[in-house]
């Protein structure tokens, strides 16, 4: 379900993680590192979608022009260097169901054409060594996070490769920019026009209301 929105809840969930799973850690230091990342210029080869689709998304308002924002602010865009995020950026605009057998990490397109958000997120995380299971249901994914002691974090501590879950627990995406304001995943949204596509999901990257859901710490 790709168009869900809700209200953020806070708090951390403690516990001991299972064998081979991600070890929880504080992100206080990484926020400073993300700020230092503003000194790194945006490189053209970081954009993983074709120029035509990228331009169309900007015109439709579904993908902000970070270069323009950076020019206005006098700073450069922080670069996301998370493998899970970059693997999905390599398929921006692609119907998610078409990635069965292509997206690594065990992606099975279990939801057919329109319900692959958790499958996409956990497959990308698994392929990048951040999570050891492929789960196709959002609520079950969150239950597994809790069982493994993966902590819920404030949006301003979210880093590329962390996980966003809607308040209703019907949708999930990967955080793609520090601070949680951009996410990427399998969404019921046309990659060109930004219009809802109830019967079909695509890989899209889009702005996120940081109060519309919760964030989980899946990065070192």
N, C-alpha and C positions, 0 to 999 in steps of 0.2 A: 504494500500500500504506500504510494509515493508522495501524497500531497498532505500528509498529516501534520498538524502543528499543535503545540500544547504549551504549558507553563513549566518553567524550570523548577526542579527541586534540588536542594543542596544536600550537603552532608557527605561523610566518608563512610564506606563500608569496610570494616576490617576483616581479618582472618588470615589463615595460612594458605598459601597457594599450593596446588598439587604438584607432583613431580614433573619437571620439564616445562612448567608453565612460567609465564612472565612474573618476575619478582617486583612487587609494589615498591614505589619510591616517591620521595617528595619532589615536586617540580619547581620549588622556589628558585633554584639556581638556573633552571632552564629558561625561565622567563627573562632573566638578564641576558642569557645567551641569545634568545630570540631578538632582543633589542639590539645586541651587537650585530646580529645578522642584517640589520638595515644598512650596514656598510658594504654589503655584497651586492653588486649590480645584477639586475635581471638579465639572464642570458636567453637568447632566442631559442636555443635548443632545449630549454626547459618546457616550452609550450608543446604539448603532445597531441594537440588537435590540429587539423588542417587549417590553413589560413582562412579559407572560405567559411568554414563552420565557426571558427573563433570569432571572425568579424561579425557573422550573423548573430551569434549569441550576444555579443556586445551591443549590437543594434537593437536586439529584442529585450535587452535588459536582464538576460539570464546569466551573463558572465561579466562582472564589472571590468572596466579597463583599468587594471592596476598601474599600467604605465602612465596613464593620464593622471591618476590619483597621486602617484609618486612625483610626477612633474609639478603638480600643484603644491604638494607639501614640501618639495625640496629633498625628498628622501627616496631611497630605492626599496623595492618590494623584497621582504625576506624570502629566501628561497626554501621551499619544502624539499627535504632530502630524505623522505621516508619512502622505502621501496614499495610498500603497499599502496600508498597514494599514487606514486609514479606509475605503477602497473595499471591502475585504473585510468589514469590520464592518457595512457597509450591507447585506450579504447573509447575516448570521449565521442559521443554521438552514435555509438553502436547499439543496436537493440540488444539488451542483455541476454535474451535467450539464445542469440547467435553465438555467444561466447562459450557455450558448452563444449568442452574438449579443447578450448583455447586458453581461457583464463586459468592460471595454475592454482594449486591449493585444494583441488577436489571440487571445483564448481560444477554443479550438476543441473542447473536451471530447473530445480525441483518445483518451482512455482509456475512453470510454463512461461507465458509471455509477460506476466504482470505481477508476480509476487516473489521476487528474487533478492530483496534487499539484504536480508541476513545472510543468505547464501553467498552473495557478492562480498560483503564485509568480512565474514569469517574466512572465506577462501583467500582473499588478498592478505589478510593477517597471517594465515597459516603459511602461505607461500613465502612470506617475509620473516618467518620465525618468531612472530609475536604472540601466536596463539596456536594451540595444538589440536584444535577440533574444527570440523566443518559442521555448522549448525544452520538449519534452514528456517527456523522460527525465532522471531525477535524475543518473545518472552522467555523461551528456553535458553537463548543466548545470554540474556541478562541473568537468569538463574545460575548458569554456569559461571559467569563472571563472579557472582557472589560466592558460589561454592569454592572458587579458586582464590578468593580474597582480592580480586581486582577492585581497586578503589574508585568510588565516584569522586569527581573533582569539580571545582568551580570552572566556569567557561574560560576565565582569564588565565587558567593554567593549562588549558587544552593545547596540545601540540599536534602537528601533522602525524597521522597514524593512530591517534586516539579515536574513540568511538562516541558518536552522538546517537541517542535514542529518544524518540518522541515521547511526550508525556503519556500518551495513550498506549505506548508499547506496541504500536502497529507498524513502525517504520524505523530504520536505522541507516546511518551513513558514516563514512570515515571523515574525521576532521582533516581538512586539507591546508589550512592556514593557522598559524599561531593565534590563540585567542578565541578559537571556536567559531569565528564569523563566516567561514567558508567550509563547505562540506562537499564530498564527492561520493557517488554511489549509484545504485539502480533505482531510478525515479520514474514515476508516471508523468513525464514532462517531455514535450517535443524539444529536441536539442537545438532546433533552428528558431522556432517561434516562441518557445517557452510556455506554450499552451498545455493544459492538462491532457494526458493521454490515458484515460482510465483502463483501457484494455491492453496496454503495452508499456513496458519499461525500457528506458535507455540509460546508458552511463552518462550522467551530466554532473557538472560542478556548479554550485550555486551559493548565493549568500544565505546565511542562516541567522535567524533571530536567536541570540544566545539565551534568551529567556524561554524559548520554546522547546524544552526538553532537558535531558541530563547528559552528562559527559562521563566517560570511563577512561581510566588511565591504562593504556595499552602500550605506551612507549617507555623505553629505559629512562 
